[in-house]
Amino acid sequence: MASLTTTVKSIQDIMRKDAGVDGDAQRISQLGWMLFLKIFDEMEEEWEAIKEDYKSPIRNDLRWRNWAADEEGMTGEELLDFVDNTLFPILKNMKLRNKKDAAKMVRDVFEDSYNYMKSGTLLRQVINKINSDIKLNTQAERHAFNDIYEQILRDLQSAGNAGEFYTPRPVTQFIVEMIEPKLGETILDPACGTGGFLINAIEYIRKHSKVKSLVDRETLQNSIKGVEKKPLPHMLATTNLILHGLEVPAIDHDNLLNKTWSNWSERDRVNVIITNPPFGGIEEDGVENNFPLLYRTRETANLFVALLIHLLKDGGRCGLVLPDGFLFGEGVATRIKENLLEKCNLHTIVRLPNGVFAPYTGIKTNLLFFEKGEPTNEVWYFEHPYPEGIKNYNKTKPIDIKEFALEKNWWKKRVENEYAWKVTIEDIKKRNYNLDSSNPRKISIEADLKISDILEKIELKRDQINDAIEKLKLELL
């Protein structure tokens, strides 16, 4: 199989010749719906082999195998007419056969998708390239498919559309490993982007819970939930979860912040939340009115934190990414932090250094871990260091999962050391719930260095004064 990143670039080069596709964002969206149909079709072949009663939600003539798989099939005006006037209208308006029908998933994917290409000949070239170069028959090939997502995300970043739904894989993997999701627990990512957290949760559960029987697989299928409001990452997340074995991924195309607080019931609550909510953004007018008066703000990250606390079951666990601004934020942020510390045990904050999210954002970030049901008595902090020889993360030197060995080795046998320290709830309250705590050992070392620098300067000045006195004496003699 050719390099997937090379394949993506080749496909984009073909699309650049088409007058209807304008910019990277449209090219990626165009590629997205075609990849979805191809991958869904390949997975359906597996499901048909193991389920005698499997019935595709897609009409037979609209399935990828029947209109796209033959390289000598429809092309030119015939293909364009089929895609624009048959395929898209029908998939956008699919009727559901039952509440769990995969037709809803297909309909949601195509709801905000479009065929931007105007040349049926170029469209056939793209389809043939996908068929010849993207093979997903083995686990290794499916794992390599993540390269396509990384290439897409890089392209989206250059198109100015990415950062809010991209989290580096080492970060998602570390959070999931520390949360330890189990088979049967309901797992939610309320701002799932392309599905990175959920994929890691699926892989973790399969590795540690031994998902073997059909009942186990059904349990896992029903326990993974995601929500994403933007159409392109929603499409990519749905495709990604299908590729990882979920027949009908429960990825809603929605914005949870739009739901009125009082409408959330006990049946909506979950055992595990793992997420990187959008930060630095402002919600549209009126969204804040869905929340109690104490928590009303238009700052997206603050609204999400308030909602996450509300959505967790007692005993439920959460691991999430938040910017420094949340830690020291005042006003509504203070009230949200007070609620968090009263209702949950915020046991750990991992402070990440600059560059972890480069080149998407330079904002410093933190990983917060808490459990609902008991108040916080103390918060442990762990300052993640750069590896030796690296002064900043960047595109060519990203963070690596191996670096989190420091945190993993410390996690269950907590002691204060050069990276870890703790702050009591009394101290946090005295600071009006400011959670922005710096490493006291580092401060002490820096203070010692500053005193040493001052003493050196005094010594130098004294020597200079003595030299001046000696010169003056010589001149007066």
Residue pairs with C-beta under 8 A, 6 or more apart in sequence:
1 133
1 134
1 135
1 141
1 144
2 133
3 147
4 133
4 134
4 144
4 145
4 147
4 148
4 151
5 147
5 148
5 150
5 151
7 129
7 130
7 133
7 134
7 148
8 31
8 148
8 151
8 152
8 155
9 151
10 129
10 133
11 31
11 126
11 129
11 130
12 24
12 27
12 31
12 155
14 122
14 125
14 126
14 129
15 21
15 27
15 30
15 31
15 117
15 122
15 126
16 27
17 119
17 122
18 116
18 117
18 118
18 119
18 122
18 123
19 118
19 119
20 116
20 117
20 118
20 119
21 27
21 30
21 116
21 117
22 116
23 159
24 155
24 156
24 158
24 159
25 156
25 159
25 161
25 232
26 116
27 116
27 155
28 152
28 155
28 156
28 159
28 232
29 113
29 114
29 116
29 231
29 232
29 235
30 114
30 115
30 116
30 117
30 126
31 126
31 152
32 113
32 152
32 232
32 235
32 236
32 239
33 109
33 110
33 113
33 115
33 235
34 68
34 126
34 127
34 130
35 130
35 134
35 148
35 239
36 109
36 235
36 238
36 239
36 242
37 63
37 64
37 68
38 64
38 68
38 130
38 131
38 134
39 136
39 239
39 242
39 243
40 58
40 64
40 106
40 239
40 242
41 63
41 64
41 65
41 69
42 136
42 137
43 242
43 243
43 245
43 247
44 54
44 56
44 63
47 54
47 247
48 54
56 63
57 94
57 97
57 101
57 102
57 103
57 105
57 106
58 91
58 103
58 106
59 90
60 66
61 67
62 86
62 87
62 90
62 91
67 73
67 74
67 82
67 87
68 127
68 131
69 131
71 128
71 131
71 132
73 79
73 124
74 82
74 120
74 124
75 120
75 121
75 123
75 124
76 120
76 121
76 124
77 120
78 120
79 120
79 123
79 124
80 115
80 117
80 118
80 119
80 120
80 123
81 120
83 115
83 123
84 115
88 110
88 113
88 114
88 115
91 106
91 107
91 110
92 107
92 110
92 111
93 107
94 103
94 104
94 106
94 107
95 103
96 103
96 104
97 103
100 248
101 248
102 247
102 248
105 238
105 248
105 249
105 251
108 234
108 238
108 251
108 252
108 253
109 234
109 235
109 238
109 239
111 231
111 253
112 231
112 253
113 231
113 235
115 123
117 123
117 126
134 145
134 148
135 141
136 142
136 145
136 243
142 243
142 244
145 243
146 169
149 194
149 236
149 240
152 236
153 162
153 166
153 194
156 162
156 232
157 163
157 166
157 359
157 360
161 232
162 360
163 357
163 360
163 361
164 193
164 278
164 281
165 191
165 192
165 193
165 194
165 228
165 230
165 233
165 278
166 193
166 194
166 196
166 357
166 360
167 193
167 196
167 197
167 276
167 321
167 357
168 356
168 357
168 398
168 399
169 196
169 200
169 401
170 398
170 399
170 400
170 401
170 403
170 404
171 276
171 321
171 352
171 356
171 367
171 399
172 196
172 197
172 199
172 200
172 274
172 276
173 200
173 401
174 367
174 401
174 404
174 407
174 408
175 197
175 200
175 274
175 319
175 320
175 321
175 367
175 369
176 197
176 200
176 201
176 204
176 274
176 319
177 204
177 408
178 319
178 348
178 369
178 407
178 408
178 411
179 272
179 274
179 317
179 318
179 319
179 369
180 204
180 208
181 187
181 201
181 204
181 205
181 271
181 272
181 274
182 205
182 208
182 209
183 205
183 209
183 211
183 216
183 219
183 220
183 223
184 219
184 223
185 223
185 270
185 271
185 272
186 223
186 225
186 270
186 271
186 272
187 198
187 201
187 223
187 224
187 225
187 270
187 271
187 272
187 273
187 274
188 225
188 226
188 227
188 270
188 272
188 273
188 274
188 275
188 311
189 195
189 197
189 198
189 225
189 226
189 227
189 273
189 274
189 275
190 226
190 227
190 256
190 273
190 275
190 277
190 304
190 307
190 308
190 311
191 227
191 228
191 229
191 256
191 275
191 276
191 277
191 278
191 304
192 198
192 226
192 227
192 228
192 233
192 237
192 251
192 275
193 228
193 233
193 237
193 276
194 233
194 236
194 237
194 240
195 226
195 236
195 237
195 238
195 240
195 241
195 249
195 251
197 274
197 275
197 276
198 224
198 226
198 237
198 241
198 274
199 240
199 241
199 244
200 274
201 224
201 272
201 274
202 220
202 224
202 241
202 244
202 245
202 246
203 244
205 211
205 220
206 220
209 216
210 216
211 217
211 219
211 220
217 245
220 246
221 246
221 247
221 248
222 250
224 241
224 246
224 249
224 250
225 250
225 251
225 252
225 270
226 237
226 241
226 249
226 250
226 251
226 252
227 251
227 252
227 254
227 255
227 256
228 234
228 237
228 251
228 252
228 253
228 254
229 253
229 254
229 255
231 253
234 251
234 253
237 249
237 251
238 249
238 251
241 249
241 251
242 249
255 287
256 307
257 283
257 287
257 290
257 300
257 303
257 304
257 307
258 287
258 290
259 290
260 290
261 290
261 291
261 292
261 310
264 310
264 311
268 311
269 311
269 312
269 313
269 316
270 311
270 312
270 313
270 316
271 312
271 313
271 315
271 316
271 317
272 316
272 317
272 318
273 308
273 311
273 312
273 316
273 317
273 318
273 319
273 320
274 318
274 319
274 320
275 304
275 308
275 320
275 321
276 320
276 321
277 300
277 301
277 304
277 305
277 308
277 320
277 321
277 322
278 300
278 301
278 304
279 300
279 301
279 322
279 323
279 325
279 326
279 363
280 300
280 301
280 323
280 325
280 361
280 363
281 299
281 300
281 301
282 298
282 299
282 300
283 298
283 299
283 300
283 303
284 298
285 298
287 298
287 303
288 296
288 297
288 298
288 303
289 296
291 303
291 306
291 307
294 332
294 335
294 339
295 302
295 303
295 306
295 332
295 335
295 336
295 339
296 332
297 303
297 331
297 332
297 333
299 332
299 333
301 322
301 323
301 325
301 326
302 326
302 329
302 332
302 333
302 336
305 320
305 322
305 326
305 336
305 340
306 336
306 339
308 318
308 320
309 336
309 339
309 340
309 343
309 344
309 372
312 318
312 344
312 372
313 372
314 372
314 373
315 371
315 372
315 373
316 371
316 372
316 373
317 369
317 370
317 371
317 372
318 344
318 368
318 369
318 370
318 371
318 372
319 367
319 368
319 369
320 367
320 368
321 365
321 366
321 367
321 368
322 365
322 366
322 368
323 363
323 364
323 365
323 366
324 363
324 364
324 365
324 366
324 436
325 333
325 363
326 333
326 337
326 366
326 435
327 349
327 366
327 434
327 435
327 436
328 434
328 435
328 436
329 337
330 432
334 432
334 433
337 433
337 435
338 433
340 346
340 370
340 376
341 375
341 376
341 425
341 428
341 433
342 375
342 376
343 372
343 373
343 375
344 370
344 371
344 372
344 373
344 374
344 375
344 376
345 370
345 371
345 373
345 374
345 375
345 376
345 377
346 368
346 369
346 370
346 376
346 379
346 435
347 369
347 370
347 371
347 376
347 379
347 380
348 367
348 368
348 369
348 379
348 380
348 381
348 382
348 411
349 366
349 367
349 368
349 369
349 379
349 380
349 381
349 382
349 435
349 437
350 366
350 367
350 369
350 381
350 382
350 384
350 407
351 364
351 366
351 381
351 382
351 383
351 384
351 439
352 364
352 365
352 366
352 367
352 384
352 399
353 364
353 383
353 384
353 385
353 386
353 392
353 393
354 362
354 364
354 392
354 393
355 362
355 392
355 393
355 394
356 365
356 393
356 399
357 363
357 365
358 392
358 393
358 394
358 395
358 398
359 394
359 395
370 376
375 425
376 425
376 428
377 424
377 425
378 422
378 423
378 424
378 425
379 422
379 423
379 425
379 428
379 435
379 437
380 414
380 420
380 421
380 422
381 420
381 421
381 422
381 423
381 437
381 439
382 406
382 407
382 410
382 419
382 420
383 419
383 420
383 439
383 442
384 403
384 404
384 406
384 407
384 419
385 406
385 419
386 392
386 393
387 400
387 403
390 397
393 399
406 419
410 417
410 419
410 420
414 420
414 422
416 422
417 441
418 439
418 441
418 442
419 439
421 437
421 439
421 440
421 441
423 437
428 434
428 435
